[in-house]
Every structure is written in C-alpha cells, then in structure tokens.
Amino acid sequence: MTSIVILSYNTLAYLQVCIASIRRHTAAGSYELIIVDNASTDGSAQWLREEQERADDIKVIFNRQNAGFPKSR
C-alpha cells in the first residue's frame, strides 16, 4: 500500500481535483490518502470531513492553526 500525503491550506478547488485524479488513475485498495488540513477557512475542512465520512481511502488530520509546511504533521 502507498500512502499519499497532501498538505492543504485554503486550496479547496485544487484539493478536489487532486483527490479525484488520484482516485481515477490509481487502483482502489493500493493507496491511502492522508490529508493534513492546516486550519483552512475556505470550506476545505468541511468538505474533507464529508469526504472522510463517506470514503474509506482517506484520513484527515485537522490542525487548529496554520503551522506552515515544515511543521505540519
């Protein structure tokens, strides 16, 4: 299994396209998506919560503040 980690901060449209592309071009069951949301305020966090509830290939870490790229975990 491959873990695909994506850091997100206020990039809802890009995030949706990216996840859709991964799902379209990657065999189901061969990967897991790990999204780190860095306290987005553009609807990304809400959309990710909904995705996490209905899809079994995604895990989300919700940071309470924008820690920046190097510190996000």
BAKEKOL-308713 format. One record per residue: y, x, z of N, C-alpha, C in turn. Coordinates in pm, 1 decimal. Layout:
BEGIN
{{Y; X; Z}; {Y; X; Z}; {Y; X; Z}} ...
This chain:
BEGIN
{{-118.2; 84.7; 0.0}; {0.0; 0.0; 0.0}; {123.9; 88.8; 0.0}} {{222.7; 46.5; -74.1}; {350.7; 116.2; -80.7}; {455.5; 36.3; -5.0}} {{530.5; 104.9; 79.2}; {642.9; 42.1; 149.2}; {769.8; 72.5; 71.6}} {{841.6; -30.9; 36.0}; {967.8; -16.5; -35.1}; {1078.5; -54.5; 62.0}} {{1162.5; 42.7; 96.4}; {1268.4; 21.3; 194.7}; {1401.6; 10.6; 121.8}} {{1474.8; -95.7; 150.5}; {1604.2; -119.4; 87.2}; {1707.6; -141.7; 196.3}} {{1813.2; -65.2; 191.7}; {1925.7; -83.3; 282.4}; {2026.7; -176.4; 215.7}} {{2074.2; -275.3; 290.6}; {2163.8; -374.1; 232.3}; {2285.7; -395.1; 320.6}} {{2402.6; -398.3; 255.7}; {2525.8; -435.1; 324.6}; {2615.7; -509.4; 225.5}} {{2624.3; -639.5; 242.8}; {2710.1; -724.5; 159.2}; {2682.5; -707.9; 9.8}} {{2557.1; -710.9; -27.0}; {2518.8; -695.7; -167.9}; {2420.2; -805.4; -208.2}} {{2447.8; -927.0; -169.5}; {2353.9; -1037.3; -190.6}; {2305.9; -1047.9; -334.7}} {{2395.2; -1049.9; -430.3}; {2354.4; -1066.1; -570.7}; {2263.8; -952.0; -615.9}} {{2298.8; -828.4; -582.2}; {2215.8; -713.4; -619.9}; {2080.5; -718.7; -549.8}} {{2081.4; -756.7; -423.3}; {1958.3; -765.0; -345.5}; {1862.2; -867.8; -406.0}} {{1914.3; -982.7; -444.0}; {1830.3; -1086.2; -505.3}; {1769.2; -1037.4; -636.1}} {{1848.4; -970.8; -719.8}; {1798.2; -918.3; -847.4}; {1693.3; -810.2; -822.3}} {{1720.3; -722.5; -727.4}; {1628.7; -612.8; -696.9}; {1494.1; -665.2; -648.4}} {{1495.4; -757.2; -553.2}; {1370.7; -811.2; -499.6}; {1294.4; -888.6; -607.2}} {{1364.5; -966.3; -686.9}; {1298.7; -1039.9; -795.7}; {1233.9; -943.5; -894.6}} {{1301.0; -834.7; -925.9}; {1246.3; -735.7; -1019.1}; {1122.1; -667.8; -962.4}} {{1127.0; -632.0; -835.5}; {1009.4; -571.0; -771.7}; {892.4; -667.1; -778.2}} {{914.6; -790.5; -743.9}; {806.3; -889.8; -745.5}; {753.7; -914.3; -885.7}} {{839.6; -909.5; -983.9}; {799.7; -934.1; -1122.5}; {719.0; -817.3; -1180.5}} {{751.5; -694.9; -1139.9}; {693.1; -576.9; -1203.1}; {593.8; -499.8; -1116.1}} {{563.7; -550.9; -997.2}; {473.7; -481.4; -905.8}; {360.9; -576.0; -866.6}} {{239.7; -523.7; -868.7}; {123.2; -607.3; -837.6}; {131.2; -660.9; -694.6}} {{111.5; -790.5; -680.7}; {111.5; -853.8; -549.0}; {4.3; -788.7; -462.0}} {{38.4; -768.9; -335.5}; {-55.2; -709.1; -242.0}; {-55.4; -557.3; -242.2}} {{17.8; -495.9; -333.9}; {19.1; -349.7; -341.2}; {142.4; -288.9; -274.2}} {{229.1; -373.1; -219.1}; {354.2; -324.7; -161.2}; {398.2; -416.0; -47.1}} {{489.2; -363.5; 31.6}; {562.1; -444.8; 128.6}; {708.3; -408.4; 114.3}} {{793.3; -507.2; 124.6}; {937.5; -486.2; 119.7}; {990.1; -479.5; 262.6}} {{1062.4; -375.1; 292.8}; {1127.3; -362.4; 422.4}; {1276.7; -353.0; 393.9}} {{1348.0; -456.7; 433.3}; {1491.5; -462.6; 408.8}; {1563.9; -438.7; 540.5}} {{1659.2; -347.8; 539.3}; {1743.8; -323.8; 655.3}; {1880.6; -380.6; 621.2}} {{1916.3; -489.7; 688.8}; {2046.7; -550.4; 665.5}; {2144.2; -495.3; 768.8}} {{2251.7; -436.5; 719.6}; {2348.8; -366.5; 802.9}; {2465.1; -457.3; 841.6}} {{2432.7; -571.9; 904.4}; {2534.4; -666.9; 952.6}; {2616.9; -727.1; 839.0}} {{2550.2; -766.2; 733.0}; {2618.7; -827.9; 618.7}; {2687.2; -957.4; 659.0}} {{2797.9; -986.0; 591.6}; {2873.3; -1109.1; 617.5}; {2888.2; -1193.7; 491.0}} {{2815.9; -1157.9; 385.3}; {2830.3; -1227.2; 256.1}; {2719.6; -1327.9; 228.7}} {{2639.2; -1362.0; 328.4}; {2528.1; -1453.7; 308.8}; {2395.0; -1382.5; 291.9}} {{2396.7; -1251.7; 283.4}; {2272.7; -1175.4; 267.2}; {2175.7; -1199.9; 382.7}} {{2226.3; -1193.0; 504.7}; {2140.1; -1209.6; 622.1}; {2074.4; -1347.2; 622.8}} {{2150.4; -1449.7; 593.8}; {2094.5; -1585.8; 591.2}; {1988.3; -1597.5; 482.4}} {{2016.6; -1545.5; 363.6}; {1920.3; -1550.9; 253.9}; {1794.2; -1473.7; 290.3}} {{1809.7; -1357.6; 354.0}; {1693.4; -1277.7; 394.0}; {1609.2; -1350.4; 497.9}} {{1672.1; -1419.2; 590.9}; {1595.9; -1497.0; 690.2}; {1511.6; -1604.0; 620.9}} {{1571.0; -1671.6; 524.2}; {1497.5; -1774.3; 449.7}; {1382.6; -1713.2; 369.7}} {{1406.5; -1600.0; 305.6}; {1302.7; -1530.6; 229.1}; {1189.5; -1486.8; 319.6}} {{1223.6; -1433.1; 435.7}; {1123.5; -1383.3; 528.6}; {1033.5; -1496.7; 577.0}} {{1090.1; -1615.4; 593.1}; {1012.3; -1729.8; 639.2}; {912.2; -1777.4; 535.0}} {{947.1; -1764.5; 405.7}; {859.0; -1822.0; 303.2}; {775.9; -1720.6; 225.7}} {{803.1; -1591.2; 241.0}; {728.8; -1490.7; 164.6}; {658.3; -1395.0; 259.8}} {{537.2; -1357.7; 224.8}; {460.8; -1268.8; 312.6}; {472.1; -1121.8; 274.2}} {{553.4; -1088.6; 174.1}; {567.1; -949.2; 130.7}; {693.7; -883.5; 181.3}} {{766.4; -949.2; 271.9}; {897.7; -897.9; 312.7}; {912.5; -897.7; 464.3}} {{966.7; -788.3; 513.8}; {1002.3; -774.7; 654.8}; {1148.7; -733.7; 657.0}} {{1223.5; -787.9; 752.5}; {1366.0; -758.4; 756.9}; {1404.8; -708.7; 895.7}} {{1485.3; -604.8; 896.7}; {1546.2; -555.0; 1019.4}; {1693.6; -591.8; 1010.3}} {{1742.1; -665.5; 1108.9}; {1881.2; -709.1; 1110.3}; {1959.0; -625.2; 1211.1}} {{2042.4; -534.6; 1161.8}; {2128.5; -456.9; 1250.3}; {2246.4; -543.0; 1293.0}} {{2290.8; -524.9; 1416.0}; {2403.1; -603.6; 1468.3}; {2537.7; -549.8; 1424.1}} {{2540.0; -426.2; 1380.3}; {2663.4; -367.3; 1327.8}; {2628.5; -277.1; 1211.4}} {{2726.9; -249.6; 1129.2}; {2705.4; -162.2; 1013.7}; {2699.5; -18.9; 1063.0}} {{2578.8; 35.4; 1066.5}; {2558.3; 171.4; 1116.5}; {2574.6; 276.1; 1008.3}} {{2597.7; 232.0; 884.8}; {2607.4; 326.1; 774.2}; {2470.4; 367.9; 725.7}} {{2464.1; 429.5; 612.0}; {2335.9; 464.3; 550.9}; {2252.5; 559.9; 635.3}} {{2306.3; 670.9; 684.8}; {2222.4; 767.0; 756.0}; {2162.8; 715.2; 886.0}} {{2233.5; 625.7; 954.6}; {2185.7; 578.8; 1085.4}; {2101.8; 452.4; 1078.2}} {{2102.8; 383.3; 968.6}; {2028.8; 256.4; 960.9}; {1881.0; 282.3; 974.0}} {{1816.3; 194.9; 1048.6}; {1671.7; 209.0; 1069.7}; {1608.7; 76.2; 1086.1}} 
